[in-house]
Amino acid sequence: MKIYNLPIMLHEPSDYTEDKYLAEVPLLPGCRAWGNTASQAIENLPSVATAFIESYTERGDKLPMEVEAAPQDVSGPAVTSEVMVVVA
C-alpha cells in the first residue's frame, strides 16, 4: 500500500466553480471534486485522486514527478487519517 500526501486547493463558490465549492490537487491536473460545502468537496477529493493515480498506473503512464516522489510505503498498521497544520 502506498500513501500519497498531496496538497489541495479549495476554491469558494463562483461562476468558475459552477457556484459550488471546488477542491483540487494541483499536482494532478484535472483532479477536482465539487461539493455544496467546503467539507463535502474535500471529502469527495480522495476517491477522485485515487482514481486518477490508478488510471495513470493502469495505462502505464508516469505520474508527475512531484507525485512520484510523494508516496510512503506502509507496512504494519494502516494509517487511517492525518492532519495538516499551517502556522504563520
C-alpha positions as semicolon CSV with decimal commas, in nm:
position;residue;x (nm);y (nm);z (nm)
1;M;0,000;0,000;0,000
2;K;0,122;0,349;-0,077
3;I;0,004;0,666;0,087
4;Y;0,034;0,994;-0,101
5;N;0,033;1,320;0,094
6;L;-0,079;1,565;-0,173
7;P;-0,154;1,934;-0,130
8;I;-0,503;2,052;-0,212
9;M;-0,653;2,385;-0,306
10;L;-1,007;2,486;-0,211
11;H;-1,198;2,739;-0,420
12;E;-1,501;2,929;-0,295
13;P;-1,825;2,914;-0,497
14;S;-1,811;3,129;-0,811
15;D;-1,903;3,117;-1,179
16;Y;-1,571;2,934;-1,237
17;T;-1,668;2,661;-0,986
18;E;-2,028;2,636;-1,107
19;D;-2,139;2,803;-0,781
20;K;-2,009;2,510;-0,576
21;Y;-1,701;2,459;-0,362
22;L;-1,417;2,310;-0,564
23;A;-1,130;2,110;-0,416
24;E;-0,840;2,013;-0,642
25;V;-0,497;1,850;-0,636
26;P;-0,274;2,086;-0,836
27;L;-0,010;1,815;-0,884
28;L;-0,267;1,603;-1,072
29;P;-0,401;1,830;-1,349
30;G;-0,777;1,795;-1,376
31;C;-0,817;1,616;-1,042
32;R;-1,114;1,804;-0,897
33;A;-1,415;1,743;-0,677
34;W;-1,715;1,966;-0,616
35;G;-1,949;1,996;-0,320
36;N;-2,224;2,212;-0,175
37;T;-1,998;2,277;0,125
38;A;-1,622;2,302;0,163
39;S;-1,611;1,984;0,370
40;Q;-1,816;1,795;0,112
41;A;-1,577;1,894;-0,169
42;I;-1,276;1,791;0,042
43;E;-1,441;1,462;0,140
44;N;-1,506;1,380;-0,228
45;L;-1,149;1,451;-0,339
46;P;-0,961;1,142;-0,208
47;S;-1,167;0,899;-0,417
48;V;-1,114;1,115;-0,727
49;A;-0,738;1,138;-0,660
50;T;-0,722;0,761;-0,609
51;A;-0,895;0,704;-0,942
52;F;-0,653;0,947;-1,110
53;I;-0,345;0,767;-0,974
54;E;-0,489;0,424;-1,056
55;S;-0,567;0,542;-1,410
56;Y;-0,208;0,661;-1,459
57;T;-0,065;0,330;-1,341
58;E;-0,314;0,113;-1,533
59;R;-0,225;0,291;-1,858
60;G;0,147;0,268;-1,780
61;D;0,181;0,647;-1,769
62;K;0,426;0,811;-1,535
63;L;0,285;1,021;-1,256
64;P;0,404;1,382;-1,233
65;M;0,750;1,391;-1,071
66;E;0,622;1,561;-0,753
67;V;0,359;1,291;-0,707
68;E;0,602;1,010;-0,787
69;A;0,827;1,135;-0,505
70;A;0,540;1,161;-0,255
71;P;0,431;0,802;-0,176
72;Q;0,515;0,636;0,151
73;D;0,520;0,259;0,165
74;V;0,321;0,144;0,462
75;S;0,385;-0,179;0,646
76;G;0,217;-0,275;0,966
77;P;-0,097;-0,098;1,081
78;A;-0,251;0,128;0,818
79;V;-0,258;0,500;0,874
80;T;-0,624;0,596;0,890
81;S;-0,600;0,975;0,893
82;E;-0,369;1,269;0,901
83;V;-0,388;1,635;0,973
84;M;-0,212;1,927;0,806
85;V;-0,129;2,218;1,030
86;V;-0,018;2,554;0,890
87;V;0,132;2,806;1,130
88;A;0,210;3,156;1,012
